[in-house]
């Protein structure tokens, strides 16, 4: 009789565990895996001019993708990226050594990861930025940036980078 009080606790515990969300092993949580690795980064227009190293890692039991951006001629920055099931979107938070902080949202469009957000610029505090990360058959990844000053109606190319796997 003394142990009967344990029964409701066991049922409550099993109900809570049944409601626990799955880990980060869904198809969506793997959509950015193509970017994971140690990279050398080059402008698409100058494929022999290395401008940065970038280390992209899966962290927190696969729930996050972290970028450590290390330019050769300036201080760096980084991003933390995650699939947010409740929003049905990927989120990226960027912070760099200049104090720039930006949030982006988006997702996989079938061929590339596309994220958008406001990237504060001097004189253009509401300028939108769209970044498209495209995996290529040769194992490289292209990151193309665009900006919009009219709320996303029109876009202008701002950068185009190629990530190539670094030698081990």
C-alpha positions as CSV (number, residue, x, y, z in Angstrom):
1,X,0.0,0.0,0.0
2,X,2.8,2.4,0.8
3,X,4.1,2.1,-2.7
4,X,0.9,2.9,-4.5
5,X,1.7,6.6,-4.3
6,X,4.5,5.9,-6.7
7,X,2.1,4.8,-9.4
8,X,0.8,8.3,-10.3
9,X,4.4,9.6,-10.3
10,X,5.4,7.0,-12.8
11,X,2.5,7.8,-15.1
12,X,3.2,11.5,-14.9
13,X,6.9,10.9,-15.7
14,X,6.0,8.7,-18.7
15,X,3.6,11.4,-20.0
16,X,6.2,14.1,-19.7
17,X,8.8,11.9,-21.6
18,X,6.2,11.2,-24.3
19,X,5.9,15.0,-24.8
20,X,9.6,15.6,-24.9
21,X,10.5,17.0,-28.4
22,X,12.8,14.8,-30.6
23,X,16.5,15.6,-30.7
24,X,18.1,17.4,-33.6
25,X,18.1,14.4,-35.9
26,X,15.3,15.4,-38.2
27,X,15.8,15.8,-42.0
28,X,15.5,19.6,-41.6
29,X,18.2,19.7,-38.9
30,X,20.7,18.2,-41.4
31,X,19.9,20.7,-44.3
32,X,23.0,22.8,-43.5
33,X,25.4,19.8,-43.0
34,X,26.9,20.5,-46.4
35,X,28.6,23.6,-45.0
36,X,30.3,21.7,-42.1
37,X,34.1,21.5,-42.4
38,X,37.3,23.4,-42.5
39,X,37.4,25.9,-45.4
40,X,39.5,28.3,-47.3
41,X,37.5,31.2,-48.7
42,X,38.0,33.0,-52.0
43,X,36.0,35.7,-53.9
44,X,34.2,34.0,-56.9
45,X,35.7,36.7,-59.2
46,X,39.3,36.1,-58.0
47,X,39.5,32.3,-57.4
48,X,43.2,32.4,-56.5
49,X,43.0,35.2,-53.9
50,X,42.4,33.6,-50.5
51,X,40.6,36.0,-48.1
52,X,39.7,33.9,-45.1
53,X,39.6,30.6,-43.3
54,X,36.3,29.4,-41.9
55,X,35.6,26.6,-39.5
56,X,32.1,25.3,-39.6
57,X,31.1,22.8,-36.8
58,X,28.1,20.8,-35.7
59,X,27.6,21.4,-31.9
60,X,25.2,20.6,-29.1
61,X,24.3,17.1,-30.1
62,X,23.8,18.2,-33.7
63,X,21.4,21.0,-32.9
64,X,23.6,23.9,-34.0
65,X,26.0,24.8,-36.8
66,X,28.6,27.2,-35.7
67,X,30.8,29.3,-38.1
68,X,34.1,30.8,-37.0
69,X,35.0,33.3,-39.8
70,X,38.7,34.2,-39.8
71,X,39.6,36.8,-42.5
72,X,43.3,37.1,-43.3
73,X,43.3,41.0,-43.3
74,X,40.9,41.9,-40.5
75,X,39.4,40.7,-37.2
76,X,36.8,38.0,-37.4
77,X,33.3,37.0,-36.4
78,X,31.0,34.1,-36.4
79,X,27.5,32.7,-36.6
80,X,25.3,30.3,-34.7
81,X,22.8,28.5,-36.9
82,X,19.9,26.2,-35.9
83,X,16.7,24.7,-37.3
84,X,13.8,25.9,-35.2
85,X,11.0,23.4,-35.5
86,X,8.4,25.7,-33.9
87,X,9.1,28.3,-36.6
88,X,9.7,25.9,-39.4
89,X,12.8,28.0,-40.3
90,X,16.5,28.1,-39.9
91,X,17.9,30.9,-37.8
92,X,21.3,32.5,-37.9
93,X,22.7,34.9,-35.4
94,X,25.9,36.7,-36.5
95,X,28.3,38.7,-34.2
96,X,31.7,40.0,-35.2
97,X,34.6,41.9,-33.8
98,X,33.2,45.3,-34.9
99,X,30.2,44.7,-32.7
100,X,27.8,44.0,-35.6
101,X,25.0,41.8,-34.5
102,X,22.4,40.5,-37.0
103,X,19.6,37.9,-37.1
104,X,18.6,36.0,-40.2
105,X,15.8,33.6,-40.9
106,X,15.1,31.3,-43.9
107,X,15.5,27.8,-45.1
108,X,16.3,25.2,-47.7
109,X,14.7,25.8,-51.1
110,X,15.6,22.4,-52.6
111,X,19.0,23.5,-53.9
112,X,20.4,26.0,-51.5
113,X,20.0,27.5,-48.0
114,X,18.6,31.0,-48.2
115,X,18.4,33.3,-45.2
116,X,17.3,37.0,-44.9
117,X,17.5,39.6,-42.2
118,X,18.5,43.2,-41.5
119,X,22.2,43.8,-41.4
120,X,22.8,47.3,-39.8
121,X,25.0,49.5,-42.0
122,X,26.1,53.1,-41.4
123,X,23.6,55.3,-43.2
124,X,21.3,52.3,-43.9
125,X,20.1,50.9,-40.6
126,X,17.2,48.9,-42.2
127,X,19.1,47.5,-45.2
128,X,18.1,43.9,-45.7
129,X,20.6,41.2,-46.5
130,X,19.9,37.9,-48.2
131,X,22.5,35.1,-48.2
132,X,22.4,32.0,-50.3
133,X,24.6,29.0,-49.5
134,X,24.8,26.6,-52.4
135,X,26.6,23.3,-52.3
136,X,28.4,22.4,-55.6
137,X,29.2,19.0,-57.1
138,X,33.0,19.6,-56.6
139,X,32.5,19.8,-52.8
140,X,32.8,23.6,-52.7
141,X,30.1,25.9,-51.2
142,X,29.1,29.3,-52.7
143,X,27.9,32.0,-50.4
144,X,26.2,34.8,-52.4
145,X,25.1,38.0,-50.7
146,X,22.5,40.5,-51.8
147,X,21.1,43.7,-50.3
148,X,17.8,45.5,-50.5
149,X,16.9,49.0,-49.6
150,X,13.2,48.7,-50.4
151,X,12.1,46.0,-48.1
152,X,13.0,43.1,-50.3
153,X,11.3,44.2,-53.5
154,X,14.6,44.5,-55.4
155,X,18.0,43.0,-54.6
156,X,21.6,44.0,-55.6
157,X,24.5,41.6,-55.5
158,X,26.9,42.5,-52.7
159,X,29.4,39.6,-52.5
160,X,30.1,36.1,-53.9
161,X,32.4,33.8,-52.0
162,X,33.6,30.3,-52.7
163,X,34.4,28.0,-49.8
164,X,36.9,25.2,-50.7
165,X,37.8,22.4,-48.3
166,X,41.1,23.1,-46.6
167,X,43.9,20.6,-46.8
168,X,43.9,18.4,-43.7
